[in-house]
Amino acid sequence: MNHAEPAPRKRRDETPAATWPAAQRCAAPVSGLGGRCPAAIRQGGAASPAPPSLPGSARSDSSAGNSAGHRPQLAPKLERSSDKMCSAKSKSLAFAGLLLSCLEMIFSANTAPDMPVIDQAYSKLSNSITVEWRAVPGATNYMLTAEDGDSFIETIVKNSPGTVTGLKPATLYRITVRSINSGGKSQPSPSRKVKTVLAAPILSVRSLTCDSIAVSWKAVPMAAGFSVSLMRSDGLGRMLKQNTTNTSLIFTNLDPGTLYTIKAYAWNANGMPGDDFTYNQRTSPNAPVDVKVAFNSGALRAVVSWMPTEGALTYSVTVFSGLLKLRCNTSSASCVVPSLQCSSQYYVSVTAYNEAGSSEPTDAVSLKTVPCAPVNISIEEDEPAHLLVSWSSVSLGHYYVVFVKSDDGLEVHCNTSYTQCHFQSDCGYTYFISVFAYNEAGQSPLGDVFNYTTAPCCPSEFRAVFTSSDTVRVTWAPVRGADLYETRAAGGSGAVLCRDTATACTLSALRCSTPYNITVYSFSEARGSNTSCAPQHVATAPCSPEIKNISKEGLSVISVHWQPNNEEAMYVVTARGEAGLWHCTSTRNSCTLMDLPCGSAFSVSAIARSPAGQSLPSYSIPLETAPCCPNDLTLAQVTQSVTNISWSVGRGAQTYVTALESPKGQAKCHTLQTYCLLGCITCGTNYTVSLRAISETGLTSSCTYQGYSSSPCCPSGVKLYRLSNDGIRVFWRASDETINYKADLHGSKGNFSCTPSLGLSLCDITKIPCGDVYTVVVAPVTDKEPKLTFCPKKIYSVTCSGSSVGMVISRGKSNVKHI
């Protein structure tokens, strides 16, 4: 038996392969295998049998020698088994040995996969290289190797593409790929040289101002330049990008308080970009705007508010006055600064903060606190019933208000820019006095409250109100310590007295239009009567006038007369009715009511007025004006001798008398209605139209209207004559030769008409159809009126034979005669 020569090594980690002739591999059929050895044995040099090992165990380059050392032990064993099988087929032990050898070869027949071929290799990140290759049949894994001369890095991946990580930036690597399966590793693929991209610049970013960001970085080895871009993180606005060979730059004109995303990368001399570095930086906030300071004068604290600033996280409020400085920090848009001092001027500024830094402080807003309470207050009664309050000037006090409150709760005050104030005082009162200083910030704190008691005095706030022309009610303010009051009204021929413990008194039975002096005296058991009280001068209201008569001066003019019984009084006469109110005034004994509406009823009364008041009204006198003439009057002629007159309603009228008058006669009608039929009207006559409206009480208004002309008279003796040319001549007797007429013939075969020249009483109609009955009407024609419809109608039958003319004089369609 010949030994097969070892196959040449294809890969540095392959085990030497051996091949044998087919006769030596299997000389006799093997039971259970179909007389053939397994495929792994039949392939000969196409596969490299592996040494006996566990299925799926990994192998490295260092295991190749061990595999080769095992091969001499396997080949002699196979040769000896073949010799026995071929020389003695009948021996069962030889057959069993061959079977065991075949089975051993089956389990050890896995081979290493083919060598892969790299399609491309490239670097996208500075610490890695990505490799792509065509898949190798039978390979379960691939080993990627990156060598830079000094060191190498291997990475196992499942399939293409694969990435080798942990590399150095900007470094040239030799890349190979080997396929792997349980049979071993293939030879390394042809290598590719790939250089990793540049490392990313490490950015140092800060916001210089609210609208700028400064970016700097350390130099990147082998970098030819840098590209830095900036954009709002919310995606709004446009992206800013700058290329530079420096290691710093500044972006300006940015939005304050806004988060920006900065991305930078370096590129090499070939323009290849390296890793990028991303950094988020917010610009510092803008200074707050619309800073307002609201001072609470009662609590001596200030509320500072402002409009929130974009991107601000916190705010700091600084309040300073000289060496004193107060701070308030907050995350909201307002802050309370407590413990301020009165009569002080502070300056307030606000600064916004975020992670990028602070804004510029706002312009200082001046804050003046309220002035301190006035001191050195003195009170004295410089003259009777007058108090003088004075005090020392207060820093930052613009004006002062003094409040004086009496022990009955009544309070008065005085506004002044000076340091003293005068008050009118009353007797028997204790006054509580406090002084406050004011400026634009508000009121000073409450200082000491002083009290001052005055001597008794006369009642004040005296009021006399007339409840009627002879009764007056007197009231006054109560006086401290008074037990009784006396009211005296002196005037005319005597005096009226009233005593009561109340602070009011009603004096009745006074004379109208009389002046009185009314005095109120206060009495007390301790002080007695204060007789120095000054009287009050009042006058009673005027006496009521008495209307003497009412006279009618015209259709709508009424004169009213009365008896004057007051001095220096103005009299007002009022006519009151459903139509409204009418007035007239006079200082004498009469006045005239003008433009009273017609057809109206009134009640007339008079009053007297003076500075003392108004009298009671006089007794009313009824008044009725004549009825109104109808506004609209219409005449329509019904027949030649009957005319219908209609009119609108005249206010206040119950009946109407209407008449038409002419030299030829008169037509008259008296009716309750608003229309009337007047007969015996002469045609072609001019009439005057008159109407009288009569009220229920007999008041009459005569109304005149535009004249009326009755319609012209209808013609008489209407006849028809036949003409030789199939025509008809209409003839009539005219009532007036100055009026033109029109003849109308109406038949079943058509309607015909003719109009003669002025002054003629006939007209012809040509080519009129015969054998028809015609209705003939001849009526006057005028420009001012529509066609008359009440002229008589005559009926003629026009035959188609004969030449005689016949006619029917009577009206209507009866007694038809032929022509």
TACORSUL-V239440 format. One record per pair of residues at least 6 apart in sequence whose C-alpha atoms are under 6 Angstrom apart, sorted by the first residue. I is the first residue (numbers start at 1). J is the second residue. If there is no record, write none. Layout:
BEGIN
{{I J} {I J}}
END
This chain:
BEGIN
{{4 18} {4 19} {4 20} {6 17} {6 18} {7 17} {7 18} {11 187} {13 61} {13 64} {15 64} {15 67} {15 68} {16 68} {17 48} {19 44} {19 45} {27 86} {29 35} {29 36} {40 106} {40 109} {47 111} {48 111} {49 108} {49 109} {50 108} {51 67} {52 108} {56 182} {59 184} {81 98} {84 94} {85 94} {110 183} {111 183} {112 183} {112 184} {112 185} {112 186} {113 138} {113 139} {113 186} {114 186} {115 186} {115 187} {115 189} {116 189} {117 133} {117 189} {118 133} {119 132} {119 133} {120 131} {120 132} {121 130} {121 131} {122 129} {122 130} {123 129} {123 196} {125 275} {126 169} {126 196} {126 197} {126 198} {126 199} {127 165} {127 166} {127 167} {127 168} {127 169} {128 164} {128 165} {128 167} {129 163} {129 164} {130 162} {130 163} {131 161} {131 162} {132 160} {132 161} {133 160} {139 179} {139 180} {139 181} {140 180} {140 181} {141 157} {141 158} {141 180} {142 156} {142 157} {142 178} {142 179} {142 180} {143 155} {143 156} {143 177} {143 178} {144 154} {144 155} {144 176} {144 177} {145 153} {145 154} {145 175} {145 176} {146 152} {146 153} {146 173} {146 174} {146 175} {147 173} {147 174} {148 173} {169 196} {169 197} {169 198} {169 199} {170 196} {170 197} {170 198} {171 195} {171 196} {172 194} {172 195} {173 193} {173 194} {173 195} {174 191} {174 192} {174 193} {175 191} {175 192} {176 188} {176 189} {176 191} {177 188} {177 189} {178 186} {178 188} {179 185} {179 186} {197 274} {198 274} {199 274} {199 275} {200 265} {200 275} {200 276} {200 277} {202 217} {203 216} {203 217} {204 215} {204 216} {204 217} {205 214} {205 215} {206 213} {206 214} {207 213} {207 283} {207 356} {210 256} {210 283} {210 284} {210 285} {210 286} {211 252} {211 253} {211 254} {211 255} {211 256} {212 251} {212 252} {212 254} {213 250} {213 251} {214 250} {215 248} {215 249} {216 247} {216 248} {217 247} {223 266} {223 267} {223 268} {224 267} {224 268} {224 269} {225 244} {225 245} {225 266} {225 267} {226 243} {226 244} {226 245} {226 265} {226 266} {227 242} {227 243} {227 264} {227 265} {228 241} {228 242} {228 263} {228 264} {229 240} {229 241} {229 262} {229 263} {230 239} {230 240} {230 261} {230 262} {231 239} {231 260} {231 261} {232 260} {233 259} {233 260} {233 261} {256 283} {256 285} {256 286} {257 283} {257 284} {257 285} {257 310} {257 311} {258 282} {258 283} {258 311} {259 281} {259 282} {260 280} {260 281} {260 282} {261 279} {261 280} {262 278} {262 279} {263 277} {263 278} {264 276} {264 277} {265 274} {265 275} {265 276} {266 273} {266 274} {267 273} {267 274} {282 356} {283 356} {284 356} {284 357} {284 358} {285 311} {285 312} {285 359} {286 359} {287 359} {287 360} {287 362} {288 309} {289 307} {290 306} {290 307} {291 305} {291 306} {292 304} {292 305} {293 303} {293 304} {294 302} {294 303} {295 302} {296 302} {297 442} {300 340} {301 337} {301 338} {301 339} {301 340} {302 336} {302 337} {303 335} {303 336} {304 334} {304 335} {305 333} {305 334} {306 333} {308 333} {312 352} {312 353} {312 354} {313 353} {313 354} {314 330} {314 331} {314 353} {315 329} {315 330} {315 331} {315 351} {315 352} {315 353} {316 328} {316 329} {316 350} {316 351} {317 327} {317 328} {317 349} {317 350} {318 326} {318 327} {318 348} {318 349} {319 325} {319 326} {319 347} {319 348} {320 346} {320 347} {321 346} {342 369} {342 370} {342 371} {342 372} {343 369} {343 370} {343 371} {343 372} {343 395} {343 396} {344 368} {344 369} {345 367} {345 368} {346 366} {346 367} {347 364} {347 365} {347 366} {347 367} {348 364} {348 365} {349 362} {349 364} {350 361} {350 362} {351 359} {351 361} {352 358} {352 359} {369 441} {370 441} {370 442} {370 443} {370 444} {371 396} {371 397} {371 437} {371 444} {372 444} {373 444} {373 445} {373 447} {375 392} {376 391} {376 392} {377 390} {377 391} {378 389} {378 390} {379 388} {379 389} {380 387} {380 388} {381 387} {381 388} {385 424} {385 425} {385 426} {386 423} {386 424} {386 425} {387 422} {387 423} {388 421} {388 422} {389 420} {389 421} {390 419} {390 420} {391 419} {397 437} {397 438} {397 439} {398 438} {398 439} {399 416} {399 417} {399 438} {400 415} {400 416} {400 417} {400 436} {400 437} {400 438} {401 414} {401 415} {401 435} {401 436} {402 413} {402 414} {402 434} {402 435} {403 412} {403 413} {403 433} {403 434} {404 411} {404 412} {404 413} {404 432} {404 433} {405 411} {405 431} {405 432} {406 430} {406 431} {407 430} {426 457} {427 454} {427 455} {427 456} {427 457} {428 454} {428 455} {428 456} {428 480} {429 453} {429 454} {429 480} {430 452} {430 453} {431 451} {431 452} {432 450} {432 451} {433 449} {433 450} {433 451} {434 449} {436 444} {437 443} {437 444} {458 533} {459 479} {460 476} {460 477} {461 476} {461 477} {462 475} {462 476} {463 474} {463 475} {464 473} {464 474} {465 472} {465 473} {466 472} {469 512} {469 541} {470 508} {470 509} {470 510} {470 511} {470 512} {471 507} {471 508} {472 506} {472 507} {473 505} {473 506} {474 504} {474 505} {475 503} {475 504} {476 503} {482 522} {482 523} {482 524} {483 523} {483 524} {484 500} {484 501} {484 523} {485 499} {485 500} {485 501} {485 521} {485 522} {485 523} {486 498} {486 499} {486 520} {486 521} {487 497} {487 498} {487 519} {487 520} {488 496} {488 497} {488 518} {488 519} {489 495} {489 496} {489 516} {489 517} {489 518} {490 516} {490 517} {491 516} {512 540} {512 541} {512 542} {512 543} {513 540} {513 541} {513 542} {513 543} {514 539} {514 540} {515 538} {515 539} {516 537} {516 538} {516 539} {517 535} {517 536} {517 537} {518 535} {518 536} {519 535} {522 529} {522 530} {523 529} {539 612} {540 612} {541 612} {541 613} {541 614} {541 615} {542 608} {542 615} {543 615} {544 615} {544 616} {544 618} {545 618} {546 562} {546 563} {546 618} {547 561} {547 562} {548 561} {548 562} {549 561} {550 559} {550 560} {551 558} {551 559} {552 558} {556 595} {556 596} {557 593} {557 594} {558 592} {558 593} {559 591} {559 592} {560 590} {560 591} {561 589} {561 590} {562 589} {564 589} {569 608} {569 609} {569 610} {570 586} {570 587} {570 608} {570 609} {571 585} {571 586} {571 587} {571 607} {571 608} {572 584} {572 585} {572 606} {572 607} {573 583} {573 584} {573 605} {573 606} {574 582} {574 583} {574 604} {574 605} {575 581} {575 582} {575 602} {575 603} {575 604} {576 602} {576 603} {577 601} {577 602} {584 593} {598 625} {598 626} {598 627} {598 628} {599 625} {599 626} {599 627} {599 628} {599 651} {599 652} {600 624} {600 625} {601 623} {601 624} {602 622} {602 623} {603 620} {603 621} {603 622} {604 620} {604 621} {605 618} {605 620} {606 617} {606 618} {607 615} {607 617} {608 614} {608 615} {626 699} {626 700} {627 651} {627 652} {627 653} {627 695} {628 650} {628 651} {629 650} {629 703} {630 648} {630 649} {630 650} {632 647} {632 648} {633 646} {633 647} {634 645} {634 646} {635 644} {635 645} {636 643} {636 644} {637 643} {639 790} {641 679} {641 680} {641 681} {641 682} {642 678} {642 679} {642 681} {643 677} {643 678} {644 676} {644 677} {645 675} {645 676} {646 674} {646 675} {647 674} {652 695} {653 693} {653 694} {653 695} {654 694} {654 695} {654 696} {655 671} {655 672} {655 694} {656 670} {656 671} {656 692} {656 693} {657 669} {657 670} {657 691} {657 692} {658 668} {658 669} {658 690} {658 691} {659 667} {659 668} {659 690} {660 666} {660 667} {660 687} {660 688} {660 689} {661 687} {661 688} {662 687} {667 678} {683 710} {683 711} {683 712} {683 713} {684 710} {684 711} {684 712} {685 709} {685 710} {686 708} {686 709} {687 707} {687 708} {687 709} {688 707} {689 705} {689 707} {690 703} {690 704} {691 703} {692 701} {692 702} {692 703} {693 700} {693 701} {694 700} {714 779} {714 791} {715 733} {715 734} {715 735} {716 732} {716 733} {717 732} {717 733} {718 731} {718 732} {719 730} {719 731} {720 729} {720 730} {721 728} {721 729} {721 805} {722 728} {726 767} {727 765} {727 766} {727 767} {727 768} {728 764} {728 765} {729 763} {729 764} {730 762} {730 763} {731 762} {732 761} {737 759} {740 758} {740 780} {740 781} {741 779} {741 780} {741 781} {742 754} {742 755} {742 778} {742 779} {743 753} {743 754} {743 777} {743 778} {744 752} {744 753} {744 776} {744 777} {745 751} {745 752} {745 753} {745 774} {745 775} {745 776} {746 774} {746 775} {747 773} {747 774} {756 763} {770 798} {770 799} {770 800} {771 798} {771 799} {771 800} {772 797} {772 798} {773 796} {773 797} {774 795} {774 796} {775 794} {775 795} {776 793} {776 794} {777 793} {779 791} {793 811} {794 811} {795 813} {796 817} {797 817} {797 818} {798 818} {798 819} {804 819} {805 819} {806 818} {806 819} {807 817} {808 817}}
END
